[in-house]
Amino acid sequence: MFALLNEPRGAETTARMNALYPEVMRAIRKVSSKRTILLSPGDWGSVKAIAELRISSEWENVVVTAHCYEPFLFTHQGAGCTGGLTGTTGIVFPGPPLVPVVAANDGPERTKEWARAHNTAATESNLSRVPALSGLLAEAAVWWRRE
C-alpha cells in the first residue's frame, strides 16, 4: 500500500493535489500496478475539503482518506500540538455541558468564545452536537456518490 501525503496542508491544497495526483499515479502504476493507493484532500485531509477532490474513474485500487476532527476543540482538548488553541479540557460531546467548561486562561480568545457558546447554546444549535458532525459526513457521502 502507498499512502500519498497524509494530511496535506499549507501549499498542498486540494487543487494542488488534483494537479499532482495524476502524475504520481502514472509513476506508481509503472512500478506497481496492484498496490492500493491512499489519497487525501488538502486542509489536513479534511472531510470539509473532500468536495474539491478529483479522482479519475480510470484509477483502480484507490482509497480516499479524509479526516474529521470536528468539533475540533473537543477532539483535540489538551493536545500540546496546537500551540495553546486546545489547552481547554473538560469539553463534553454533545453540548451544552451540565457543568460549564472553563477556557484555559492562556488560550486564545476564539477558544474562550467557543467555550462560552458551547456552555450556553441549546443542544440543537450547539457547536458540539451530532447534527454538525453528521452534516460533514453527509457531505462526504454526496461527494462519493457523485457521477
One Martini backbone bead per residue (centre of mass of N, CA, C, O) as a GRO file, in nm:
protein
  147
    1MET     BB    1   0.099   0.034   0.019
    2PHE     BB    2   0.014   0.378  -0.059
    3ALA     BB    3   0.075   0.690   0.104
    4LEU     BB    4  -0.022   1.013   0.012
    5LEU     BB    5   0.004   1.260   0.194
    6ASN     BB    6  -0.063   1.306   0.491
    7GLU     BB    7  -0.227   1.574   0.551
    8PRO     BB    8  -0.250   1.799   0.358
    9ARG     BB    9  -0.090   2.132   0.356
   10GLY     BB   10  -0.100   2.441   0.270
   11ALA     BB   11   0.028   2.425  -0.043
   12GLU     BB   12  -0.133   2.141  -0.022
   13THR     BB   13  -0.386   2.154  -0.185
   14THR     BB   14  -0.641   2.023  -0.351
   15ALA     BB   15  -0.565   2.150  -0.621
   16ARG     BB   16  -0.274   2.045  -0.614
   17MET     BB   17  -0.346   1.745  -0.592
   18ASN     BB   18  -0.507   1.728  -0.860
   19ALA     BB   19  -0.240   1.784  -1.026
   20LEU     BB   20  -0.050   1.555  -0.896
   21TYR     BB   21  -0.185   1.269  -0.891
   22PRO     BB   22  -0.166   1.174  -1.189
   23GLU     BB   23   0.143   1.164  -1.197
   24VAL     BB   24   0.181   0.969  -0.959
   25MET     BB   25   0.009   0.738  -1.066
   26ARG     BB   26   0.177   0.676  -1.314
   27ALA     BB   27   0.442   0.613  -1.165
   28ILE     BB   28   0.338   0.384  -0.985
   29ARG     BB   29   0.211   0.198  -1.215
   30LYS     BB   30   0.489   0.125  -1.342
   31VAL     BB   31   0.581  -0.044  -1.061
   32SER     BB   32   0.265  -0.068  -0.938
   33SER     BB   33  -0.045  -0.215  -1.024
   34LYS     BB   34  -0.178  -0.334  -0.726
   35ARG     BB   35  -0.155  -0.130  -0.526
   36THR     BB   36  -0.269   0.053  -0.284
   37ILE     BB   37  -0.402   0.392  -0.284
   38LEU     BB   38  -0.369   0.680  -0.084
   39LEU     BB   39  -0.590   0.963  -0.067
   40SER     BB   40  -0.601   1.327  -0.013
   41PRO     BB   41  -0.700   1.608   0.086
   42GLY     BB   42  -0.670   1.895   0.195
   43ASP     BB   43  -0.675   2.037   0.497
   44TRP     BB   44  -0.568   1.777   0.653
   45GLY     BB   45  -0.776   1.580   0.512
   46SER     BB   46  -1.049   1.706   0.501
   47VAL     BB   47  -1.386   1.665   0.472
   48LYS     BB   48  -1.429   1.965   0.375
   49ALA     BB   49  -1.230   1.908   0.102
   50ILE     BB   50  -1.358   1.670  -0.072
   51ALA     BB   51  -1.533   1.819  -0.293
   52GLU     BB   52  -1.255   1.900  -0.459
   53LEU     BB   53  -1.190   1.619  -0.526
   54ARG     BB   54  -1.013   1.439  -0.795
   55ILE     BB   55  -1.109   1.128  -0.943
   56SER     BB   56  -1.036   0.886  -1.149
   57SER     BB   57  -1.211   0.627  -1.309
   58GLU     BB   58  -0.930   0.476  -1.396
   59TRP     BB   59  -0.864   0.425  -1.116
   60GLU     BB   60  -0.720   0.168  -0.927
   61ASN     BB   61  -0.699   0.096  -0.607
   62VAL     BB   62  -0.847   0.341  -0.444
   63VAL     BB   63  -0.820   0.540  -0.144
   64VAL     BB   64  -1.005   0.765   0.038
   65THR     BB   65  -0.896   1.002   0.276
   66ALA     BB   66  -1.061   1.139   0.569
   67HIS     BB   67  -1.077   1.392   0.816
   68CYS     BB   68  -1.253   1.419   1.141
   69TYR     BB   69  -1.228   1.682   1.407
   70GLU     BB   70  -1.517   1.714   1.493
   71PRO     BB   71  -1.497   1.898   1.735
   72PHE     BB   72  -1.189   2.024   1.778
   73LEU     BB   73  -1.192   2.105   2.088
   74PHE     BB   74  -1.268   1.815   2.167
   75THR     BB   75  -1.061   1.619   2.012
   76HIS     BB   76  -0.800   1.825   2.117
   77GLN     BB   77  -0.803   1.829   2.408
   78GLY     BB   78  -0.485   1.901   2.549
   79ALA     BB   79  -0.319   1.946   2.308
   80GLY     BB   80   0.021   2.043   2.229
   81CYS     BB   81   0.008   2.080   1.892
   82THR     BB   82  -0.175   2.380   1.895
   83GLY     BB   83  -0.064   2.631   2.050
   84GLY     BB   84  -0.315   2.654   2.283
   85LEU     BB   85  -0.597   2.608   2.153
   86THR     BB   86  -0.638   2.308   2.332
   87GLY     BB   87  -0.613   2.356   2.660
   88THR     BB   88  -0.893   2.286   2.696
   89THR     BB   89  -1.091   2.103   2.927
   90GLY     BB   90  -1.401   1.921   2.967
   91ILE     BB   91  -1.525   1.857   2.704
   92VAL     BB   92  -1.837   1.783   2.572
   93PHE     BB   93  -2.033   1.521   2.405
   94PRO     BB   94  -2.271   1.687   2.378
   95GLY     BB   95  -2.399   1.989   2.387
   96PRO     BB   96  -2.435   2.106   2.672
   97PRO     BB   97  -2.303   2.127   2.971
   98LEU     BB   98  -2.360   2.081   3.303
   99VAL     BB   99  -2.067   2.187   3.330
  100PRO     BB  100  -1.894   2.442   3.276
  101VAL     BB  101  -1.658   2.551   3.070
  102VAL     BB  102  -1.316   2.639   3.125
  103ALA     BB  103  -1.107   2.835   2.989
  104ALA     BB  104  -0.802   2.876   2.925
  105ASN     BB  105  -0.613   3.147   3.008
  106ASP     BB  106  -0.385   3.097   2.763
  107GLY     BB  107  -0.589   3.116   2.554
  108PRO     BB  108  -0.757   3.204   2.299
  109GLU     BB  109  -1.034   3.385   2.228
  110ARG     BB  110  -1.178   3.169   2.046
  111THR     BB  111  -1.195   2.959   2.272
  112LYS     BB  112  -1.364   3.128   2.469
  113GLU     BB  113  -1.602   3.167   2.277
  114TRP     BB  114  -1.665   2.870   2.237
  115ALA     BB  115  -1.721   2.804   2.535
  116ARG     BB  116  -1.956   2.994   2.572
  117ALA     BB  117  -2.135   2.864   2.352
  118HIS     BB  118  -2.127   2.574   2.463
  119ASN     BB  119  -2.261   2.650   2.745
  120THR     BB  120  -2.538   2.804   2.611
  121ALA     BB  121  -2.623   2.636   2.386
  122ALA     BB  122  -2.834   2.455   2.256
  123THR     BB  123  -2.825   2.150   2.127
  124GLU     BB  124  -2.944   2.229   1.834
  125SER     BB  125  -2.699   2.481   1.828
  126ASN     BB  126  -2.449   2.350   1.898
  127LEU     BB  127  -2.108   2.306   1.824
  128SER     BB  128  -2.154   2.027   1.999
  129ARG     BB  129  -2.297   1.810   1.768
  130VAL     BB  130  -2.428   1.571   1.574
  131PRO     BB  131  -2.531   1.730   1.318
  132ALA     BB  132  -2.255   1.855   1.250
  133LEU     BB  133  -2.116   1.585   1.192
  134SER     BB  134  -2.323   1.452   0.994
  135GLY     BB  135  -2.299   1.674   0.779
  136LEU     BB  136  -2.009   1.612   0.693
  137LEU     BB  137  -2.062   1.313   0.616
  138ALA     BB  138  -2.274   1.379   0.400
  139GLU     BB  139  -2.082   1.529   0.211
  140ALA     BB  140  -1.904   1.283   0.154
  141ALA     BB  141  -2.132   1.109   0.032
  142VAL     BB  142  -2.193   1.294  -0.204
  143TRP     BB  143  -1.917   1.275  -0.333
  144TRP     BB  144  -1.917   0.963  -0.374
  145ARG     BB  145  -2.198   0.970  -0.559
  146ARG     BB  146  -2.097   1.103  -0.780
  147GLU     BB  147  -2.061   1.139  -1.149
   0.00000   0.00000   0.00000
